[in-house]
Amino acid sequence: MPSTEAPQLSFDELGTPLREVTFVVLDLETTGGSAAGDAITEIGAVRIRGGERIGELATLVDPGTGIPPNVVALTGITTALVTGAPRLPEVLPTLLEFLSGSVLVAHNAPFDVGFLRAACERHGRVWPRPPVLCTARLARAVLPRSEAPSVRLGALARLLGTTTLPTHRALEDARATVEVLHHLLERIGNLGVQSLEELLTLARDASAHRPTQKQRQKRRLAEPVPSAPGVYLFRGPRDEVLYVGTSGDLRRRVRSYFTAGERRRRVREMVGLAERVDSVVCAHALEAGVRELRLLAAHKPRYNRRSRHPDRGWWVAPTAEAFPRLSVVTSPRAGALGPFGSRSSARAAAETLLEVVPLRRCTQRIPARNPSAAPCVLHELGRCKAPCAGYQPVDDYAPAVAALQALVAGQDDGALRALADEITALADRERFEAAARRRDQLARLIVALERSQRLAALAALPELVGARPDGHGGWELAVLRWGRLAAAGVARRGTPPMPVVEALRRGAQTVLPGPGPLYGAPAEEVRLLHRWLTTGGTRLVYSEPNWSEPARGAASWGGWARRARPAPVVDASGAGLG
């Protein structure tokens, strides 16, 4: 009968050492029908932990139909034998209780799990979604084909010399599977597999690469790493940083690099070069994410593929001259729009801006007094007032510059409304292709403006304090200054949070605002902070001044842009935002 065990495992807890894991090894016999009906005729299950058998469950099940002769010949289970046995709805509650808090093990597990899941759905029971281990897949991952050409249960039982042989009866087959599992677990020690997470990863992909000799030898590098949230750094023979990452459990994550579960070629190469693993313990995931970004920017490790240049991006900004024009630059300036992930996307945004604000398109520098160039063809087409030829004075050009500044700052969305009206007019004249092009241009511009205004509004705050529930009755706390994380801490359950908040504010890093719309803060860090503040139930504890976004900003056009569904817009980190 089932015994009282630990609560149901979750996937966040799959770093459990194998000796602490409870397995329930299961086998089903059926009528040969599909999972759509009550085809189960017998259930056998064995509960084990630490190599010890701690419980068994076995029962015949009346499927309510006759059992075909070929199935009777295979299993010996006849219609007369199951007549009077409990029906499946009566058996399910006991079986689900027996499975509670365990990892479900079966040979060809998709077959057994499919029948049980379908039965739960059919009879109004909630399938508990336990972690599932298939011994057939595990055998294929552990045993070379030269040793085990077949991974059928009978073949493995003979190969491994189990004392119980499968007989197509549920409990006997479950007992045989227990012995097969124990033999396979003995084999995986030399693969560096010591935790449930590693075991499930190995079995999930039977073609997983085995850890190299270097990987196994360097497992010692994980020994001094603490089991805490934070950032880890792999260092090479010259003490150079090879790779930076974050984890909620540093020790468990670092250990995974030395097992069969790690199949990335570049990472395996990196592990071969590593001589040391440093760790930075953090208060919570937000601090770890920010520190990771800063370390990536500082060291630019060659084995990291993303975020090595969090300060890199492209901006659209007006030039500092008498008749400003738009330019695409890499250094943010006051009034700039961005950041963009590529020069081409920034240029596309600049072209759309020129459609909605009447700035000049030429690139020449025009003096404030006595300009004498010949007007270009745009003047003849009525699309430029030719300040280059002296036909437009500075005062007459200034409203266009002011319109650009108001649009980027979110103070006036009139330019967006004008372009939307033009799209409607084109559609009314049945110029659908032209309307579609304008629609996509406007949608991309709205996305870029919304992102820029959202980040700029947060980066403009001298100080903000946020608190997010940690899921255990406590709080994760963060102090932000000018778009940067200045302090991080936690108030555990039972600890009054406000004294902790005040202590964090007093000890927070001093941040001096820099140039540009983000006041010198890296766009990726501001974006990470904004996401943390606006998700997960985070509460605003303090803000000076009040955190707000422009009322006439592009956010009010977000629904329009999403309905338009333009091609994805790429931000400075390469992540799609469209």
C-alpha positions in Angstrom: 0.0 0.0 0.0 1.2 3.5 -0.5 3.2 5.2 2.2 3.5 8.8 3.2 6.3 10.5 1.2 7.5 13.9 0.2 5.1 16.2 -1.7 4.8 16.0 -5.5 8.0 16.9 -7.2 8.0 20.0 -9.5 10.4 20.7 -12.3 12.1 23.4 -10.3 13.2 20.7 -7.8 14.7 18.3 -10.3 18.2 18.8 -9.0 17.4 16.2 -6.3 20.2 13.6 -5.8 19.0 10.2 -7.1 19.3 8.7 -3.6 16.5 11.1 -2.5 14.1 10.4 -5.3 11.1 8.1 -5.0 10.3 6.1 -8.1 7.1 4.2 -8.9 7.8 1.6 -11.6 4.6 0.8 -13.4 3.3 -1.8 -15.9 -0.1 -2.1 -17.5 -1.7 -5.0 -19.3 -4.5 -4.2 -21.7 -7.0 -5.8 -24.1 -5.0 -4.5 -27.0 -7.4 -1.7 -27.6 -6.7 2.0 -27.8 -6.4 4.4 -24.9 -9.8 5.9 -25.9 -11.6 3.2 -24.1 -11.2 1.3 -20.8 -8.8 -1.3 -22.2 -6.7 -1.8 -19.0 -6.9 -5.3 -17.6 -4.2 -5.3 -14.9 -2.0 -2.8 -13.1 1.2 -3.5 -11.3 3.4 -0.9 -9.6 6.4 -1.0 -7.3 7.5 2.0 -5.2 11.2 2.3 -4.6 13.6 4.8 -2.9 17.3 4.7 -2.4 17.4 1.2 -3.9 14.9 -0.2 -1.4 11.4 -1.5 -2.3 8.9 0.4 0.0 5.5 -0.6 -1.5 3.7 -2.6 -4.2 0.3 -2.3 -5.8 -1.3 -4.9 -8.0 -4.9 -5.4 -9.2 -6.9 -6.9 -12.0 -9.3 -4.5 -13.7 -12.5 -5.4 -15.4 -12.5 -3.6 -18.8 -16.2 -4.3 -19.4 -15.5 -6.1 -22.6 -14.2 -9.5 -23.7 -10.5 -10.1 -24.0 -9.3 -11.2 -27.5 -7.9 -14.7 -27.8 -4.5 -13.5 -28.9 -4.2 -11.3 -25.8 -5.3 -14.2 -23.6 -2.5 -16.4 -25.2 0.1 -13.7 -24.5 -0.9 -12.7 -20.9 -3.0 -15.5 -19.6 -5.6 -13.0 -18.5 -9.0 -14.3 -19.5 -12.5 -12.6 -19.5 -13.5 -14.9 -16.6 -10.4 -13.9 -14.6 -11.3 -10.2 -14.7 -15.1 -10.7 -14.2 -15.9 -9.3 -10.8 -12.6 -7.3 -10.6 -13.0 -3.5 -9.9 -13.7 -1.2 -12.8 -11.1 1.4 -13.8 -12.9 4.4 -12.1 -12.7 2.5 -8.8 -9.0 1.8 -9.2 -7.8 5.2 -10.4 -7.9 7.1 -7.1 -5.8 4.4 -5.4 -3.3 4.4 -8.3 -3.0 8.2 -8.3 -2.4 8.2 -4.6 0.3 5.5 -5.0 2.0 7.8 -7.7 1.9 10.9 -5.5 5.3 12.6 -4.9 7.2 10.2 -7.2 8.8 9.9 -10.6 6.8 7.5 -12.9 9.0 4.8 -14.5 7.8 2.5 -17.2 9.3 0.5 -20.0 8.1 2.2 -23.2 6.6 4.8 -20.9 4.6 6.7 -23.6 2.3 3.7 -23.9 1.5 3.4 -20.2 1.3 7.2 -19.6 -1.0 7.6 -22.6 -3.5 5.1 -21.2 -3.5 6.6 -17.7 -3.8 10.2 -19.0 -6.7 9.3 -21.2 -8.4 7.4 -18.3 -8.1 10.4 -16.0 -9.6 12.6 -18.6 -12.4 10.2 -19.3 -13.3 9.7 -15.6 -13.0 13.2 -14.4 -9.6 12.8 -12.6 -6.8 15.3 -12.8 -3.6 13.8 -14.3 -0.9 14.8 -11.8 1.8 15.2 -14.6 4.6 13.5 -12.7 8.1 13.4 -14.1 8.4 10.4 -16.4 11.4 8.1 -17.0 11.3 5.6 -19.8 13.7 2.7 -19.1 13.8 1.7 -22.8 15.1 5.2 -23.7 17.4 5.2 -20.8 18.8 1.8 -21.9 19.4 3.1 -25.4 21.3 6.1 -24.0 23.4 4.1 -21.6 24.1 0.8 -23.4 26.0 0.7 -26.7 24.2 -1.1 -29.6 27.0 -3.6 -29.8 26.1 -4.7 -26.2 22.3 -4.3 -26.4 21.0 -4.7 -30.0 17.5 -4.7 -28.5 16.0 -2.7 -25.6 12.9 -4.8 -25.2 12.3 -5.6 -21.6 12.9 -9.3 -22.0 16.1 -8.8 -23.9 17.4 -6.4 -21.2 16.4 -8.7 -18.4 18.4 -11.5 -19.9 21.4 -9.2 -20.8 21.5 -7.7 -17.3 20.8 -11.0 -15.4 17.7 -9.9 -13.5 16.3 -12.4 -11.0 12.8 -11.6 -12.2 11.9 -12.2 -15.8 9.0 -10.5 -17.5 5.9 -12.7 -18.1 3.4 -10.2 -19.5 1.8 -10.0 -16.1 1.8 -6.5 -14.7 3.4 -6.9 -11.3 6.0 -9.4 -12.5 6.9 -7.1 -15.4 7.1 -4.1 -13.0 9.5 -6.0 -10.7 11.7 -6.9 -13.7 11.7 -3.3 -14.7 12.8 -2.3 -11.2 15.9 -4.6 -11.6 16.6 -3.2 -15.1 16.4 0.3 -13.7 18.8 -0.4 -10.9 21.3 -2.0 -13.3 21.1 1.0 -15.6 21.6 3.4 -12.7 24.8 1.6 -11.8 26.0 2.2 -15.4 25.4 6.0 -15.4 27.9 6.9 -12.7 30.7 7.1 -15.2 28.6 9.5 -17.3 28.6 12.1 -14.5 24.8 11.7 -13.9 24.1 12.1 -10.2 20.8 14.0 -10.1 17.2 13.5 -11.3 17.5 16.4 -13.7 20.5 14.9 -15.4 18.9 11.4 -15.5 15.7 12.7 -17.2 17.8 14.7 -19.7 19.9 11.7 -20.6 16.8 9.5 -21.1 14.9 12.2 -23.0 17.5 12.1 -25.8 18.8 8.7 -26.4 21.3 10.2 -28.9 22.8 12.6 -26.3 26.6 12.9 -26.4 28.4 11.2 -23.6 30.4 13.6 -21.5 34.0 13.8 -22.6 36.9 12.7 -20.3 37.7 16.4 -19.8 34.1 17.1 -18.7 34.1 14.3 -16.1 37.5 15.3 -14.8 36.5 18.9 -14.4 33.4 18.2 -12.4 35.5 19.2 -9.4 35.2 22.8 -10.5 31.6 22.8 -9.3 32.5 21.8 -5.8 33.1 25.3 -4.3 30.1 26.8 -6.0 27.3 27.6 -3.6 23.7 26.5 -3.9 22.3 30.0 -4.2 21.0 32.4 -6.9 23.5 34.4 -8.8 26.0 34.6 -11.6 28.7 32.1 -12.6 31.9 32.8 -14.7 33.9 30.1 -16.3 37.6 31.2 -16.5 40.3 29.8 -18.9 44.0 29.1 -18.4 45.0 32.8 -18.6 42.2 33.7 -16.1 40.1 35.1 -19.0 36.4 34.9 -18.7 35.1 32.2 -21.2 31.4 32.2 -20.4 28.9 34.0 -18.1 25.5 32.8 -17.0 22.9 33.0 -14.3 20.9 30.5 -12.2 18.6 30.2 -9.3 20.9 27.4 -8.0 24.5 28.1 -9.0 25.9 24.7 -7.9 23.3 22.7 -9.7 23.6 24.7 -12.9 27.4 24.5 -13.0 27.4 20.8 -12.3 25.1 20.3 -15.4 27.9 21.4 -17.7 29.9 18.3 -16.8 27.2 15.7 -17.6 25.7 14.0 -20.6 22.9 16.5 -20.5 25.1 19.2 -21.9 25.1 18.7 -25.7 26.1 22.1 -27.1 29.3 21.8 -29.0 30.6 25.2 -28.2 29.9 24.8 -24.5 31.6 21.4 -24.4 34.6 23.1 -26.0 34.4 25.8 -23.4 34.3 23.3 -20.5 37.4 21.7 -21.9 39.3 25.0 -21.6 37.9 26.0 -18.2 40.2 26.0 -15.2 38.0 27.7 -12.6 34.4 28.7 -12.0 33.8 31.9 -10.0 30.4 32.8 -8.6 28.6 35.9 -7.5 25.8 35.3 -5.1 22.8 37.6 -5.7 19.7 38.5 -3.7 17.3 37.4 -6.4 17.0 36.8 -10.1 16.7 40.5 -11.1 20.1 41.3 -9.5 21.6 38.2 -11.2 20.3 39.3 -14.6 21.7 42.8 -14.2 25.0 41.6 -13.0 25.2 39.1 -15.9 24.6 42.0 -18.4 27.3 44.1 -16.8 29.8 41.2 -16.7 29.1 40.4 -20.3 29.7 44.0 -21.3 32.9 44.1 -19.2 34.5 40.8 -20.4 32.8 40.1 -23.7 33.4 36.3 -23.3 33.8 34.6 -26.6 31.5 31.6 -25.8 28.5 33.8 -25.0 26.4 34.5 -28.1 24.1 37.2 -26.8 24.3 40.5 -25.0 28.1 40.9 -25.2 27.6 44.5 -26.2 24.6 45.7 -24.2 25.7 49.3 -24.9 25.7 48.9 -28.7 22.7 50.1 -30.6 21.6 52.6 -33.3 19.7 55.8 -32.7 17.9 58.3 -34.9 18.7 61.8 -33.8 18.4 65.3 -35.2 21.7 67.0 -36.0 23.0 70.1 -34.1 22.8 72.7 -36.8 20.7 75.6 -37.9 18.5 73.4 -40.1 18.6 70.0 -38.4 18.3 66.8 -40.4 17.9 63.2 -39.2 21.1 61.1 -38.7 21.7 57.5 -37.6 24.2 57.4 -34.8 25.6 55.0 -32.3 25.8 57.4 -29.4 22.5 58.5 -28.0 21.8 62.2 -27.9 19.0 64.2 -26.3 15.8 63.8 -28.3 17.0 60.6 -30.0 14.7 57.7 -31.0 16.0 54.2 -30.2 17.8 52.0 -29.7 17.5 49.9 -32.8 19.3 46.5 -33.3 20.7 47.4 -36.7 21.6 50.4 -38.8 19.1 49.3 -41.5 16.2 49.3 -39.0 17.2 52.7 -37.7 17.3 54.0 -41.3 13.9 52.6 -42.0 12.5 54.4 -38.9 14.2 57.7 -40.1 12.5 57.3 -43.5 9.1 56.9 -41.8 9.8 59.9 -39.6 10.5 62.0 -42.7 7.0 61.0 -44.0 5.3 62.5 -40.9 7.5 65.5 -40.0 8.6 68.0 -42.8 12.4 67.8 -42.1 14.8 68.1 -45.0 16.1 64.9 -46.6 19.4 66.2 -47.9 22.6 65.6 -46.0 24.5 68.9 -46.7 25.2 71.3 -43.9 23.3 74.5 -44.4 24.5 77.7 -42.8 22.0 79.9 -40.9 22.8 82.9 -42.9 23.2 83.4 -46.7 22.7 79.8 -47.9 23.4 79.8 -51.6 23.0 76.2 -52.9 20.8 75.4 -55.9 17.4 73.9 -54.9 17.0 70.2 -55.6 14.3 68.2 -57.4 12.4 67.8 -54.0 11.7 71.5 -54.0 10.3 71.3 -57.6 8.0 68.5 -56.4 6.8 70.6 -53.5 8.3 68.3 -50.9 11.0 70.7 -49.5 11.0 74.5 -49.1 14.7 74.6 -50.0 16.4 76.1 -47.0 19.6 75.4 -48.8 18.8 78.1 -51.4 17.6 80.6 -48.7 13.9 80.1 -49.6 13.1 79.0 -46.0 14.4 80.9 -43.0 15.4 79.2 -39.7 12.2 80.4 -37.9 10.0 78.9 -40.6 11.9 75.6 -40.3 11.8 75.4 -36.5 8.2 74.0 -36.2 9.2 70.9 -38.1 12.0 70.3 -35.5 9.6 71.0 -32.7 7.1 68.5 -34.2 9.8 65.8 -34.2 10.8 66.5 -30.6 7.1 66.4 -29.5 6.5 63.1 -31.4 9.6 61.3 -29.9 8.9 62.6 -26.4 5.3 61.5 -26.6 3.9 65.1 -26.2 2.0 65.1 -29.5 0.7 62.2 -31.6 -0.6 64.4 -34.4 2.0 63.1 -36.9 0.8 59.5 -36.2 -2.8 60.5 -36.8 -1.9 62.3 -40.0 -0.2 59.1 -41.4 -3.2 57.0 -40.2 -5.5 59.3 -42.1 -3.4 59.0 -45.2 -3.6 55.2 -45.0 -7.4 55.4 -44.8 -7.5 57.7 -47.8 -5.3 55.4 -49.8 -7.6 52.4 -49.0 -10.6 54.5 -49.9 -9.1 55.1 -53.3 -8.4 51.3 -53.5 -4.7 51.8 -53.6 -4.3 48.8 -51.3 -0.6 48.0 -51.8 0.4 51.6 -51.1 -1.9 51.6 -48.0 -0.4 48.3 -46.8 3.2 49.7 -47.1 2.2 52.8 -45.2 0.4 50.7 -42.6 3.5 48.6 -42.0 5.7 51.7 -41.8 3.4 53.3 -39.2 3.1 50.1 -37.2 6.9 49.8 -37.0 7.3 53.4 -36.0 4.7 53.1 -33.3 6.6 50.0 -31.8 9.9 51.9 -31.9 8.4 55.0 -30.3 6.6 53.0 -27.6 9.7 51.2 -26.7 11.8 54.3 -26.6 9.3 56.3 -24.6 8.7 53.5 -22.1 12.4 53.0 -21.4 13.1 56.8 -21.3 10.3 57.3 -18.7 11.8 54.8 -16.4 15.4 56.0 -16.9 14.4 59.5 -16.1 13.6 58.7 -12.4 16.2 59.7 -9.8 15.0 56.9 -7.6 12.4 54.1 -7.6 11.9 51.2 -5.2 10.0 48.0 -6.2 8.9 44.9 -4.3 8.0 41.6 -5.8 6.5 38.6 -3.8 9.1 35.9 -3.6 6.5 33.1 -3.5 7.3 32.1 0.1 5.6 35.0 2.0 8.6 37.4 1.6 9.6 40.1 -0.8 12.3 40.7 -3.4 13.4 44.3 -3.3 15.2 46.6 -5.8 16.3 50.2 -5.7 16.6 51.8 -9.2 18.4 55.1 -10.0 18.5 56.7 -13.4 17.6 53.4 -15.1 20.2 51.3 -13.3 19.9 48.8 -10.4 21.5 50.6 -7.4 20.7 48.0 -4.7 18.9 44.7 -4.3 17.8 42.7 -1.2 15.1 40.5 0.3 12.8 40.6 3.2 12.1 37.0 4.2 8.7 35.9 5.5 8.1 37.4 8.9 10.6 40.2 8.4 9.0 43.7 8.2 10.0 44.9 4.7 10.1 48.7 5.2 13.1 48.8 7.4 14.9 46.6 4.8 13.8 49.0 2.1 15.2 52.0 4.0 18.5 50.2 4.6 18.8 49.4 0.9 18.1 53.1 0.0 20.7 54.3 2.4 23.3 51.9 1.1 22.4 52.0 -2.6 25.0 52.9 -5.2 25.2 56.6 -6.2 24.3 56.9 -9.9 25.0 60.1 -11.9 22.8 60.6 -14.9 24.5 60.6 -18.2 23.6 61.9 -21.7 20.8 60.8 -24.0 17.2 59.6 -23.5 18.3 56.8 -21.1 20.6 59.1 -19.1 23.6 56.9 -19.8 21.9 53.6 -18.7 22.4 50.6 -21.0 19.1 49.8 -22.9 19.2 46.1 -22.0 19.4 46.9 -18.3 16.6 49.4 -18.4 14.5 46.9 -20.4 15.2 44.2 -17.8 14.2 46.5 -15.0 11.0 47.6 -16.7 10.0 43.9 -17.3 10.6 43.1 -13.6 8.5 46.1 -12.5 5.6 45.4 -14.8 5.2 41.6 -14.3 5.1 39.1 -11.5 3.0 41.1 -9.1 5.7 43.7 -8.4 4.5 46.6 -6.3 5.8 50.2 -6.4 7.0 51.2 -3.0 8.6 54.6 -3.7 9.1 56.8 -6.7 10.5 60.3 -6.9 9.0 61.9 -8.9 6.0 59.7 -9.7 6.7 57.2 -12.5 4.5 58.0 -15.5 4.6 57.7 -19.3 3.4 60.4 -21.7 -0.3 60.6 -22.2 0.1 61.2 -26.0 2.8 58.7 -26.4 2.8 55.7 -28.8 1.5 53.4 -26.1 -2.0 54.6 -26.9 -1.4 53.4 -30.4 -0.2 50.0 -29.3 -3.5 48.2 -30.2 -3.4 49.8 -33.7 0.1 48.5 -34.2 -0.7 45.0 -33.0 -3.7 44.8 -35.3 -1.6 45.9 -38.2 0.9 43.0 -37.5 4.0 44.4 -39.2 7.1 42.4 -39.7 9.1 42.0 -36.4 11.1 44.9 -35.2 14.5 44.0 -33.7 15.8 45.7 -30.7 19.4 46.3 -29.7 19.8 42.8 -28.2 18.5 41.1 -31.3 15.2 40.2 -29.7 12.0 40.5 -31.8 9.6 43.2 -30.5 7.1 43.3 -33.4 
